[in-house]
């Protein structure tokens, strides 16, 4: 009888212990968010990254019933904001909205970076992706990608970028490597600073977002030669993709935007944020705004996003090394 009572006490104690061990995840899910959530954007207000971050913040705020605030911490190609989030408390109250270059390009070209964004961040969801357009100045006389390649082989051709060490710099180097040509880069402080020199043929070609270059293409001031990324552009049906002209490497050189948290953030909070991010894309306003910007909605799982980051990080590291960018 004493043995039976002891056994019952043990079973009750074990059940209570198991319930106690299971409780934290449930309690976290019920109590998060405990107050305003901050999404850090490493780029200036008004740009694509900032615009998408604010769209997502509005959707998350409605879903979770707490203010979700976008804070712009600019500088060092997004590294300042990214570092601030990696160093923040892993409680789900501070998040990062990123662009591809922060996570997968900057680590290969910046010697001053103090974090490892692949491992020091928890990757929540890939929100959207898109392709770039390689445009030539009308004054360059290049009307096809083959003409540009031949021109670079026989003479001096300059390319422009919106910033040294960024994703557009690296993707342009990927094009040069894939095409087997050389060209000297001129690096500007943003796409708006680059555009006048591209239009005036001070630089002969540049990679631009479709959103930025579309008005100039429509007005006949830029000649689109190539889509750099995965898919053709319906608005530019006669412009080939990289793989269509034998430059397969360029299929991976895409723009993308995603949500992250500090490493160590509870897995249930990550799951809630990933589900909410995917759900936000079901709303017509979010999807329409993304597509208007020349992007495609994605809405990945955390596992899919982490796999994409690992793949891009490895490939872009190889390109940076081959091009000499990694030495800067």
N, C-alpha and C positions, 0 to 999 in steps of 0.2 A: 504493500500500500504506500509506504514511504517512497519506494522506488518510482511508483506510478505518479505520485505528486511531483517528485523531482523532475520526472520526464516531462510532465505537463508545464512545469515552470520553465524548463529549458526551451520547450517548443514555443511558448509564449514570448520568452525573451528573444529567441532567434527571429520570430516574426516581427517583433518590434524593431530589432536591429536592421532587418532587411528593409522595413518601411522607412526607417531613418536614413539608410543609405540611398534609397530611391528618392527621397524627398527633395534634395537640393535642386535637381533639374526641374522638377515640377514647380517648386517655389520660384525658381528663377524665371521660368516661362510666365508665371502668373504675375510677378512683380516687375518685370522689365517691359517697357522702359520706366524707370523710377522718376524721370524728370525730362527736361528738354534734351534732345539728341542733337549733336553737332556733326554735320558732314563737312569735312575739310576739303576744299578744292585748291589745288596748288597753282591755279591759273587765274588770270584777271577776270573780273566780271564782264559779261557780255559775249564771251567766246563760247565755242561749242561745248567744252567740258563744263563750264559754269552753267550754261543753259540747261544741259541735261541733268546736272546735279540738282538744280532748283526744281525741275519737273519731278524728279524722283522724291525730293524732300517733301513736296506738297502732297504727293500720293501717300508716302509713309506716314506723314502727320495725320492725315485723315484715317488711315487704317489703324494706327496705334493710339490715337487720342492724346498725343503729346506734341508740343512744338518740335519740329525738325528744322534746324537752322543751318544754312550754308555759310561757312566762314572761308573767305579767300586768304590763303597764306601763300603768297607768290614768291618766286625766285628759284634760281638754279634748276631750270627746266622742270619744275614741280617737285624737286627733291626736298625743299624746305617743308612744305606741307606734308609730304609723305613721311618724312622723318618724325615730325610732330605726332602723327598718328601712331607710328610704330612704337614710340616712346610713351604713349598714353596708357592709362589704366585699362586693362582688358575687360571692361565691364559692359561693353556694347553701347556706351553713351557717346563715344567719339569714333567716327567712321571716316573713311577716305573715299572720295570719288575720284577715280584715276583716268588718265589717258595712257595709251599703250607705251609711250616713250618713258614715262616715269618708272614703270615696273621692269621693263625688259630691255631698255636701251641705256638709260642713265647709269646703271651699275657698271656697264662695260666701258664707259668713257669718262667717268668722274672719279678722280682719285680722292676727293674730299668726302665722299659719301660715307656715313658712319653706320649705316644699317644694311641689312640684306633683305630687300623687299620681297624676295621669293619666300623666305622663311620667317621673317619678322612681322609678316602680316598674315591674317586669316582671309582667304579669298572667298567672297560671298557669292557674287553673281556677275556675269558678263551681261551688261544691259543692251549694248548695241555695237555694231561693227560697220565698217564702210571701206570704200576703196578711194584711191587717189587718182588724179589725172596728171599725166606728164604733158605739160603745155610748152609749146615753142612760141617765141616771139614771132609775130608776122614778119618783122623785119629780118629775121634770120634766114628766111627763104626755105626753111624745112617744112615740107608738107606731109611727110610720112615718117614713121620711126626709122625705116631703113635709110632715108636721106639724112636723118640726124646722125645715125651711127656711122655712115660713110663720111659725113662732114667732120665728125670727131676724129676719125682715123687719118684724115688728110690735112687737118688744120686745127687751129685753136678754137675751142668751143667752151664757153663758160656756163656754169649752172649756178643758180641761186637757191638759197634755202632760207627758211624763216628763223634759223638759229643754229649755230654750230653745236654739234653733239646731240641734237634732237632726233626724233624718229624720221623726219623728212630728210635730214642729212644722211642718216644711215640707209634709208630706203633708196636714195639717189645713188649712194655708193653701191648698193646691191644691184641696181640697174647697170651701172658701169661695169661691175664685175661680171654680171651675166652676159653683157653684150661684148665684153672683151675690149673695151675702149677706155681712154683716159680723158679727164676733163677737170679743170680747176674750179673749186667752189668759192663762191662769194656769199658770206653769211650775214644776214640782216637781223634786226631786232623785231621779229614778227612778220607775218604775211603781208600786212598792210604796208610795211616799209619796203618789202621786196617788190611788190607789184609795179610801182612806177618804173623801176629799172628793167623789169621783165618786159613791160609794154614798150619801152623805148629801146629795146635790144642792147642794153648795157650788159645783160646776161641773156644767153640765147634760149635757155630752157629751165624749167623748174617743176617740181612736184607741188601740186596744190590740192586742197580739198575741192570737190565738185561745187560745193556751196559757194566758195570764194570765187572760183574761176568762171562759173556759169554765165554771169552777166557779160564778161569780157569775151567769152566764146560766142555768145549770141550776137554781140556787136561786131564780130570779126576782128577783134584786137588780139586774140590769142588763137593759136592753132592746136587743138588737142590731138596728140599723137598716139597715146597709149594709156590704157587703164592699168594701174598698178594695184593689184589686189586679186580677189577671188572671182568676181563676177563682172560681166559687161554692164554698161550703163544704158538703160533704156532711152535716156535723153541723148545719148551719143552712139547710135546703133552702128555707125561705120568705124568706130574707134576700137581697135583690137585690144584684148587683154595680153598680159605677158606670155602666158602659155601658148596663145594663138600665134605668136611670132617666135616661138622657140625659147622664150625666157621664163622657164618654169619656176625659177627661184622667186619670182616676183609675186606668185600666187599667195605666198605667206605674208607679204608686206602690207598688212592691213591696219587701218585705224581701228581701235576699239576703246570702249569705255566701260568701267566696272566699279563695283563697290567692294570695299575691304574694311577689316577691323584689325585692331592689334592682335598679334598672335597670343593665344591663350584665352581669347574670348570664349565663353561657354558655348558648347556645340549646339545647344537648344536655341540660343539667341541667334547664332549664325543661321540655323535652319529657318527660324521665323523670318529673319531679314531676307533670306534667299527666296522664300515662298512669297513674301510681300512684294519683292522686286519683280518676280515673274508675273504676279497678279496685276501689277501696275501696267504691264504691257497689254493686258486684255482690254484696258480702257481705250476708247477710240481716240481721245485727245493725245495721250502719250504716244501711241503708235503713229498717229498722223504727224505729230511734231518731229518725231525721229525721222520719218520718211521724207518729210519736207526738207530736212537738213542733208539729204542724200545718204542716209544711213539705213541699216536694216535692224529691226528689233531682234534680240536673241533670247535673253532670259534663261541663262544656263543654271545648272546646279553648281554648288560649291566644288564638287569633285571635277566636273567638266571644266570649270574655270581654272582650277589649279593645274589641270593637265595642259590646258592651252598656254598658261603662263610658263610652265616648264619647257614646253616645246619652243615657244617664241624666244624665251631667254637663251636657250642653247643655240638656236639658229642665229639670232642677232649678235650673240657673242662671237660666233665664227666670222660673220660679216665684218664686225668692228675690228677684229684681229687682222683679217685679210686686207682691209682697206687702210690700216694704220690709225684708225680712229681711236683704238684702244690705247694708243701711246700718248694721247692728249690728256 
